[in-house]
Amino acid sequence: MAALKNDLDTHYYIMMKNLPLHWKIIIGLILGIIYSLVSSALGWNEFTQDWIDPFGVIFIRLLKFIAVPLVLFSIIGGVSGLPDPSKLGRMGAKTLFAYVLTTVASVTVGLVMVNLLQPGDYVDEQQRVKNRLKYELWAQNTPGGRVLDDESFLTNPDYKDMVDEAQAAMQAEMSDATVEERIQAAEQFKEAGPLQFVVDFVPDNIFAALTDSGRMLQVIFFGIFFGIMLLLIPEEKAKPVIDFVNGTNEVFLKMVEVVMEAAPFFVFALMAGVISKMASTPAEVIEIFKGLLSYSVVVLLGLLFMIFVLYPLVVSLIVGKLTYSEFFRRISPAQFLAFSTSSSAATLPVTMECVRDNIGVSQNVTNFVLPIGATVNMDGTSLYQAIAVVFLAQLHLVDLTLGQQLTIVLTATLASIGSAAVPSAGLVMMIVVLQSVGLNPAWIAIIFPVDRILDMCRTVVNVTGDATVSTLIAKSENELQVLEPEAVEL
């Protein structure tokens, strides 16, 4: 009997050891969700937040502290390794064009989905009327504010009894400290000059930029500039520096491998901590999503369309050897990690590993394209902003014209590029988009409850978009060697 037990234990150990990483992460995600629901039912949330959630925080910190130096050394190594310096400008132009194109596509998908499915129409009609009254009161009390469709519910005698209630609700909405903080950040962003984005791109202190994850664009600028200078100095002087950079880069990549060995446990801790902070009972968790169910479903459908239709379709059409299913299999560890961390920057080391080692993108393209994408490519965020703004308008019985919706496309595209250096970028950028079409920025408080879980899904889109663009750039530069399926180790 003891021998049989030992054989079973050995078999189980071998099976778990050979299980692909993405399946281990999935198991960690599912177990984290199950545990969090059980712990909230049993009143263990305090224990979960004190003793389990910190390991999730540690995991994100580990990935983030690896990400910044990895970006720096990867870009320096990638640029200095280019055989033809003129290739840098061509590849840079292609990269930025591709990221802008995918952003416009994602915003367009979002607007099509929200106009077809009309999620705001599923909300109680009386609540929508009250929301409309709040909107008109806000427009009256805001300098330069106006009701977009020029209709007036305030003067309608049928709604006279609801005006006082709407007035009190509007005051509470506007006094929300969290909303006020986001509005101030958005105002600072809007007040900046037209070239502020270019100014912010250049660091005044590279060491300060390295210690602030919100200044990743400055790290990228320094890496590109440093790499170009290595190409311009004599080879005998550049070689020791290049060897040091490439060696250091390998060390950070090895750190990623070691950290990812424990990823399933860390992901379990992340999920348990996230859900335990959202609500104290399973009923509260369900209640949070029930009120915004139609909105959440439309956002998820839009995000799933990008992940499972648009990106893989483009890759399979342009890169014939990389089939629909193979594309997913090879980037799935980065996707699941993106879902659990909600951070493109934290996921960047794993995304680079998947794209380079599993898909076959060259080191030069990987090191150049992906760090830029993790900073400026916000496809998921742009899609969510488009859906959220129109949903909030529908919720307040405001019909946006085609011109106003085209303004959303333009503003969301530009905002996504400039959002990297802004704290709480997604919500801050949404305020900018809301204000661009003359809507109340305080409406972001309505979607706060489901923002965290949707943010996890948005990050998966961002990371998948990064992997897609890097694959296409590598194909266009003849630097893609798609590995045979049996040669890929996951």
VMD Tcl script that draws the C-alpha trace (Angstrom):
set ca {
  {0.00 0.00 0.00}
  {2.83 2.37 0.90}
  {4.54 1.57 -2.41}
  {1.31 2.31 -4.30}
  {0.95 5.65 -2.49}
  {4.55 6.57 -3.36}
  {3.93 5.69 -7.02}
  {0.79 7.85 -7.08}
  {2.64 10.73 -5.44}
  {5.47 10.42 -7.96}
  {3.03 10.27 -10.87}
  {1.18 13.36 -9.57}
  {4.46 15.27 -9.13}
  {5.59 14.41 -12.68}
  {2.18 15.36 -14.10}
  {2.16 18.73 -12.34}
  {5.77 19.40 -13.29}
  {5.03 18.75 -16.99}
  {1.80 20.76 -16.97}
  {2.17 23.85 -19.21}
  {2.61 27.13 -17.34}
  {-0.59 28.66 -18.69}
  {-2.63 25.76 -17.27}
  {-0.97 26.22 -13.89}
  {-1.87 29.92 -13.97}
  {-5.48 29.07 -14.92}
  {-5.66 26.69 -11.95}
  {-4.28 29.44 -9.69}
  {-6.89 31.91 -11.01}
  {-9.79 29.51 -10.48}
  {-8.64 28.44 -7.03}
  {-8.19 32.11 -6.05}
  {-11.76 32.94 -7.10}
  {-13.19 29.88 -5.32}
  {-11.22 30.59 -2.16}
  {-12.24 34.26 -2.11}
  {-15.93 33.39 -2.36}
  {-15.61 30.78 0.41}
  {-13.57 33.11 2.62}
  {-16.07 35.96 2.21}
  {-18.91 33.58 3.09}
  {-17.05 32.44 6.23}
  {-15.90 35.93 7.23}
  {-12.21 35.33 6.52}
  {-11.67 38.49 4.47}
  {-9.48 40.14 7.09}
  {-7.26 37.04 7.23}
  {-7.10 36.98 3.41}
  {-6.08 40.64 3.20}
  {-3.51 40.30 6.00}
  {-1.89 36.97 5.12}
  {-2.62 36.09 1.48}
  {-3.05 39.35 -0.46}
  {0.52 40.58 0.41}
  {1.97 37.78 -1.70}
  {0.04 39.11 -4.68}
  {1.46 42.57 -4.00}
  {4.96 41.08 -3.80}
  {4.43 39.37 -7.15}
  {3.49 42.62 -8.92}
  {6.42 44.40 -7.26}
  {8.82 41.70 -8.45}
  {7.60 41.99 -12.02}
  {7.62 45.79 -11.95}
  {11.14 46.09 -10.57}
  {12.31 43.70 -13.30}
  {10.32 45.49 -16.02}
  {12.02 48.90 -15.93}
  {15.67 47.75 -16.21}
  {14.60 45.04 -18.65}
  {13.04 47.69 -20.89}
  {16.17 49.84 -20.67}
  {18.68 47.09 -21.44}
  {16.44 45.42 -24.02}
  {16.06 48.62 -26.03}
  {19.75 49.49 -25.81}
  {20.62 45.95 -26.89}
  {18.02 45.95 -29.64}
  {19.05 49.29 -31.13}
  {22.80 48.67 -30.85}
  {22.33 45.27 -32.48}
  {20.75 46.67 -35.65}
  {23.03 46.02 -38.62}
  {21.69 49.09 -40.42}
  {21.01 52.25 -38.34}
  {18.52 53.49 -40.97}
  {16.39 50.45 -40.11}
  {15.63 52.02 -36.71}
  {13.65 54.92 -38.19}
  {11.74 52.65 -40.55}
  {10.88 50.17 -37.80}
  {9.92 52.98 -35.42}
  {7.56 54.54 -37.95}
  {5.97 51.15 -38.67}
  {5.56 50.46 -34.96}
  {3.86 53.76 -34.14}
  {1.61 53.51 -37.22}
  {0.56 49.96 -36.30}
  {-0.24 50.92 -32.69}
  {-2.30 53.95 -33.79}
  {-4.13 51.75 -36.30}
  {-5.03 49.11 -33.68}
  {-6.15 51.85 -31.28}
  {-8.49 53.38 -33.88}
  {-9.80 49.88 -34.67}
  {-10.48 49.14 -30.99}
  {-12.35 52.43 -30.44}
  {-14.40 51.78 -33.57}
  {-15.26 48.27 -32.39}
  {-16.34 49.71 -29.05}
  {-18.63 52.30 -30.64}
  {-20.21 49.74 -32.99}
  {-20.88 47.36 -30.07}
  {-22.38 49.97 -27.76}
  {-24.62 51.42 -30.49}
  {-25.85 48.02 -31.60}
  {-26.50 46.56 -28.14}
  {-27.59 49.77 -26.34}
  {-26.62 48.64 -22.79}
  {-28.06 51.80 -21.22}
  {-31.58 50.82 -22.34}
  {-31.60 47.86 -19.93}
  {-31.49 50.12 -16.88}
  {-34.73 51.04 -15.10}
  {-36.46 53.90 -16.98}
  {-37.24 55.92 -13.83}
  {-33.59 55.79 -12.80}
  {-32.60 57.05 -16.26}
  {-35.01 59.97 -15.96}
  {-33.50 60.90 -12.60}
  {-30.05 60.67 -14.19}
  {-31.23 62.96 -16.98}
  {-32.46 65.54 -14.45}
  {-29.04 65.41 -12.72}
  {-27.36 65.96 -16.08}
  {-29.48 69.03 -16.87}
  {-28.86 70.46 -13.38}
  {-25.13 69.94 -13.88}
  {-25.25 71.66 -17.29}
  {-27.06 74.66 -15.74}
  {-24.53 75.00 -12.91}
  {-21.39 74.50 -15.01}
  {-19.78 77.50 -16.76}
  {-19.99 76.86 -20.48}
  {-22.13 73.77 -19.92}
  {-25.11 73.01 -22.11}
  {-27.56 70.19 -22.73}
  {-26.30 68.48 -25.89}
  {-29.66 67.54 -27.41}
  {-31.40 70.80 -26.31}
  {-34.28 68.89 -24.69}
  {-35.53 69.82 -21.20}
  {-36.79 67.33 -18.65}
  {-36.54 69.90 -15.84}
  {-39.46 71.92 -17.27}
  {-41.60 68.83 -17.80}
  {-44.35 68.79 -15.11}
  {-44.35 64.98 -15.11}
  {-40.93 64.99 -13.45}
  {-41.43 67.88 -11.02}
  {-41.41 65.63 -7.93}
  {-38.07 64.12 -8.92}
  {-36.10 67.37 -9.27}
  {-35.22 67.79 -5.56}
  {-34.08 64.18 -5.33}
  {-31.96 64.64 -8.45}
  {-30.45 67.83 -6.99}
  {-29.35 66.02 -3.81}
  {-27.95 63.10 -5.82}
  {-25.98 65.46 -8.06}
  {-24.39 67.20 -5.04}
  {-23.33 63.85 -3.60}
  {-21.92 62.79 -6.96}
  {-19.86 65.95 -7.35}
  {-18.51 65.80 -3.78}
  {-16.97 62.34 -4.24}
  {-13.31 62.81 -3.27}
  {-12.06 60.08 -5.60}
  {-13.88 61.60 -8.55}
  {-12.55 65.06 -7.69}
  {-9.00 63.72 -7.62}
  {-9.40 62.22 -11.12}
  {-10.98 65.42 -12.47}
  {-8.03 67.49 -11.20}
  {-5.58 65.09 -12.85}
  {-7.54 65.35 -16.11}
  {-7.52 69.17 -15.92}
  {-3.74 69.15 -15.52}
  {-3.48 66.88 -18.54}
  {-5.74 69.14 -20.64}
  {-4.01 72.37 -19.58}
  {-0.66 71.12 -20.82}
  {0.51 72.56 -24.14}
  {0.15 70.68 -27.43}
  {3.79 69.57 -27.32}
  {3.77 68.55 -23.64}
  {3.74 64.90 -24.65}
  {7.00 65.43 -26.57}
  {8.49 67.31 -23.60}
  {7.51 64.51 -21.22}
  {9.22 62.03 -23.52}
  {12.65 63.51 -22.68}
  {13.98 62.83 -19.15}
  {15.62 65.54 -17.09}
  {17.10 62.87 -14.82}
  {17.40 59.30 -16.06}
  {17.84 57.95 -12.53}
  {14.59 59.59 -11.45}
  {12.87 58.10 -14.53}
  {14.17 54.63 -13.64}
  {12.60 54.85 -10.18}
  {9.19 56.02 -11.42}
  {7.18 53.45 -13.42}
  {4.96 56.27 -14.70}
  {7.91 57.67 -16.69}
  {8.54 54.61 -18.85}
  {8.50 56.69 -22.04}
  {11.55 58.56 -20.74}
  {13.35 55.26 -20.12}
  {12.53 54.22 -23.69}
  {13.85 57.54 -25.05}
  {17.10 57.16 -23.12}
  {17.48 53.54 -24.26}
  {17.00 54.46 -27.93}
  {19.35 57.45 -27.67}
  {22.01 55.43 -25.84}
  {21.73 52.58 -28.37}
  {22.12 54.94 -31.33}
  {25.24 56.46 -29.76}
  {26.73 52.96 -29.45}
  {26.27 52.59 -33.20}
  {28.08 55.89 -33.85}
  {31.22 55.29 -31.77}
  {34.10 52.99 -32.85}
  {33.23 49.28 -32.58}
  {36.16 48.45 -30.27}
  {34.87 50.98 -27.72}
  {31.22 50.02 -28.09}
  {31.71 46.24 -27.83}
  {32.44 46.04 -24.05}
  {29.36 48.18 -23.34}
  {27.18 46.09 -25.67}
  {28.42 42.87 -24.08}
  {27.63 44.27 -20.63}
  {24.14 45.35 -21.74}
  {23.35 41.98 -23.35}
  {24.71 40.07 -20.36}
  {22.71 42.16 -17.90}
  {19.61 41.70 -20.04}
  {20.03 37.91 -19.83}
  {20.22 38.17 -16.03}
  {16.88 40.00 -15.89}
  {15.33 37.46 -18.28}
  {16.50 34.69 -15.96}
  {14.86 36.56 -13.08}
  {11.60 36.41 -15.02}
  {11.94 32.65 -15.45}
  {12.57 32.14 -11.74}
  {9.68 34.38 -10.66}
  {7.31 32.67 -13.11}
  {7.99 29.30 -11.49}
  {5.93 30.56 -8.55}
  {3.39 32.44 -10.70}
  {0.44 30.05 -10.05}
  {0.70 30.60 -6.28}
  {1.13 34.36 -6.68}
  {-1.85 34.52 -9.06}
  {-3.95 32.65 -6.50}
  {-3.00 35.26 -3.89}
  {-3.75 38.12 -6.30}
  {-7.24 36.90 -7.15}
  {-8.10 36.12 -3.52}
  {-6.96 39.60 -2.46}
  {-8.73 41.48 -5.26}
  {-12.13 39.89 -4.62}
  {-11.84 40.10 -0.82}
  {-11.39 43.87 -1.13}
  {-14.39 44.27 -3.42}
  {-17.02 42.95 -1.02}
  {-17.36 41.18 2.34}
  {-19.96 38.57 1.25}
  {-20.61 36.60 -1.96}
  {-23.99 38.36 -2.22}
  {-22.24 41.75 -2.30}
  {-19.90 40.57 -5.05}
  {-22.90 39.52 -7.14}
  {-24.75 42.77 -6.34}
  {-21.82 44.88 -7.52}
  {-22.02 43.41 -11.00}
  {-25.79 43.08 -11.26}
  {-26.48 46.82 -11.51}
  {-23.92 47.29 -14.28}
  {-24.42 43.92 -15.93}
  {-25.45 45.18 -19.38}
  {-22.50 47.59 -19.54}
  {-20.04 44.95 -18.32}
  {-21.30 42.39 -20.85}
  {-20.91 44.81 -23.77}
  {-17.38 45.77 -22.69}
  {-16.46 42.10 -22.32}
  {-17.94 41.26 -25.74}
  {-15.91 44.05 -27.31}
  {-12.72 42.95 -25.58}
  {-13.32 39.30 -26.49}
  {-13.86 40.31 -30.13}
  {-10.44 41.98 -30.15}
  {-8.75 39.00 -28.46}
  {-10.42 36.10 -30.25}
  {-11.34 37.57 -33.65}
  {-9.44 40.66 -34.77}
  {-5.88 40.01 -33.55}
  {-5.61 36.29 -34.39}
  {-7.36 36.83 -37.73}
  {-4.84 39.50 -38.75}
  {-1.90 37.35 -37.61}
  {-3.14 34.17 -39.32}
  {-3.80 36.05 -42.58}
  {-0.42 37.80 -42.69}
  {1.71 35.09 -41.02}
  {0.52 31.93 -42.72}
  {2.57 29.52 -40.60}
  {1.09 30.84 -37.37}
  {-2.44 29.43 -37.14}
  {-5.27 30.82 -35.04}
  {-4.87 28.25 -32.23}
  {-1.08 28.32 -32.27}
  {-1.01 32.07 -31.79}
  {-3.05 31.73 -28.59}
  {-1.08 28.77 -27.30}
  {2.18 30.62 -27.65}
  {1.18 33.88 -25.94}
  {-1.24 32.43 -23.36}
  {1.16 32.70 -20.36}
  {1.40 36.46 -20.96}
  {-2.38 36.75 -21.39}
  {-3.21 34.98 -18.13}
  {-0.57 36.95 -16.28}
  {-1.96 40.20 -17.73}
  {-5.41 39.24 -16.43}
  {-4.16 38.61 -12.92}
  {-1.83 41.63 -12.62}
  {-3.87 44.25 -14.58}
  {-0.55 45.75 -15.67}
  {1.01 45.71 -19.14}
  {4.30 46.90 -17.62}
  {4.35 44.13 -15.01}
  {3.53 41.57 -17.72}
  {6.14 42.93 -20.15}
  {8.98 40.53 -19.20}
  {6.73 37.51 -19.82}
  {5.30 39.01 -23.03}
  {8.84 39.46 -24.35}
  {9.70 35.87 -23.48}
  {6.56 34.52 -25.20}
  {7.02 36.59 -28.37}
  {10.71 35.82 -28.71}
  {10.91 32.19 -27.59}
  {7.45 30.89 -28.55}
  {6.48 32.86 -31.68}
  {9.96 33.38 -33.13}
  {10.21 37.16 -33.31}
  {13.83 38.28 -33.42}
  {15.53 39.71 -30.35}
  {15.96 43.10 -32.02}
  {12.26 43.51 -32.86}
  {11.13 42.12 -29.49}
  {13.38 44.46 -27.56}
  {12.31 47.51 -29.56}
  {8.58 47.05 -30.28}
  {7.23 45.52 -27.06}
  {8.51 48.10 -24.53}
  {6.99 50.87 -26.66}
  {3.73 48.93 -26.90}
  {3.55 48.37 -23.15}
  {3.74 52.15 -22.74}
  {1.68 53.63 -25.58}
  {-0.59 50.81 -26.80}
  {-3.86 50.90 -24.85}
  {-6.30 49.16 -27.20}
  {-8.36 47.63 -24.41}
  {-8.53 50.92 -22.52}
  {-9.57 52.82 -25.65}
  {-12.35 50.34 -26.45}
  {-13.61 50.48 -22.87}
  {-13.59 54.29 -22.90}
  {-15.67 54.40 -26.08}
  {-18.26 51.97 -24.69}
  {-18.31 53.58 -21.25}
  {-18.84 57.14 -22.53}
  {-21.73 56.18 -24.82}
  {-23.23 53.92 -22.12}
  {-23.12 56.76 -19.61}
  {-24.81 59.02 -22.16}
  {-27.51 56.38 -22.73}
  {-27.90 56.05 -18.96}
  {-28.70 59.77 -18.81}
  {-31.01 59.71 -21.87}
  {-28.52 61.73 -23.95}
  {-28.29 60.85 -27.65}
  {-24.82 61.45 -29.05}
  {-24.59 62.45 -32.70}
  {-22.27 60.81 -35.22}
  {-19.99 63.87 -35.03}
  {-19.75 63.60 -31.23}
  {-18.95 59.90 -31.51}
  {-16.21 60.65 -34.04}
  {-14.84 63.12 -31.47}
  {-14.71 60.19 -29.04}
  {-12.65 58.19 -31.59}
  {-10.14 61.03 -32.02}
  {-9.90 61.94 -28.32}
  {-9.63 58.35 -27.10}
  {-6.89 57.64 -29.66}
  {-4.83 60.69 -28.71}
  {-5.47 60.21 -24.99}
  {-4.32 56.59 -25.07}
  {-0.95 57.65 -26.49}
  {-0.46 60.31 -23.83}
  {-1.83 58.31 -20.91}
  {1.32 56.50 -19.89}
  {2.66 59.21 -17.59}
  {-0.70 59.90 -15.92}
  {-1.66 58.13 -12.66}
  {-4.87 56.04 -12.87}
  {-4.58 56.52 -16.61}
  {-7.77 54.76 -17.76}
  {-10.20 56.72 -15.61}
  {-8.34 60.00 -16.01}
  {-8.42 59.62 -19.79}
  {-12.12 58.81 -19.65}
  {-12.72 62.17 -17.96}
  {-10.90 63.86 -20.86}
  {-13.09 61.96 -23.35}
  {-16.30 62.81 -21.43}
  {-15.37 66.48 -21.36}
  {-14.50 66.46 -25.07}
  {-18.18 65.84 -25.91}
  {-19.59 68.03 -23.12}
  {-20.63 65.38 -20.58}
  {-20.27 65.40 -16.80}
  {-16.85 63.98 -15.76}
  {-18.25 62.93 -12.37}
  {-20.11 60.12 -14.16}
  {-17.02 57.93 -13.85}
  {-18.16 57.19 -10.28}
  {-21.01 55.14 -11.75}
  {-18.66 52.56 -13.26}
  {-16.15 52.45 -10.38}
  {-17.57 49.21 -8.90}
  {-16.78 47.06 -11.94}
  {-13.69 48.92 -13.12}
  {-11.20 46.62 -11.40}
  {-12.41 43.38 -12.97}
  {-12.83 44.99 -16.40}
  {-9.34 46.46 -16.07}
  {-8.00 42.91 -15.82}
  {-9.69 42.05 -19.13}
  {-8.54 45.30 -20.77}
  {-4.94 44.48 -19.95}
  {-5.26 41.13 -21.76}
  {-6.29 43.05 -24.89}
  {-3.36 45.45 -24.49}
  {-0.86 42.61 -24.16}
  {-2.38 40.62 -27.05}
  {-2.21 43.75 -29.21}
  {1.46 44.22 -28.32}
  {2.23 40.62 -29.29}
  {0.28 41.00 -32.55}
  {2.03 44.20 -33.61}
  {5.50 42.86 -32.77}
  {4.79 39.75 -34.85}
  {3.62 41.83 -37.82}
  {6.62 44.20 -37.59}
  {8.98 41.22 -37.47}
  {7.28 39.73 -40.54}
  {7.63 43.02 -42.44}
  {11.32 43.22 -41.50}
  {12.03 39.55 -42.37}
  {12.93 38.91 -38.74}
  {10.28 36.30 -37.95}
  {11.19 32.62 -37.77}
  {8.01 30.84 -36.70}
  {9.00 27.79 -34.66}
  {7.43 24.41 -35.31}
  {4.74 23.53 -32.71}
  {6.79 20.67 -31.23}
  {9.77 23.01 -30.73}
  {7.81 25.39 -28.50}
  {8.17 24.69 -24.77}
  {5.34 26.10 -22.67}
}
mol new
graphics top color blue
foreach p $ca { graphics top sphere $p radius 0.5 }
foreach p [lrange $ca 0 end-1] q [lrange $ca 1 end] { graphics top cylinder $p $q radius 0.2 }
display resetview
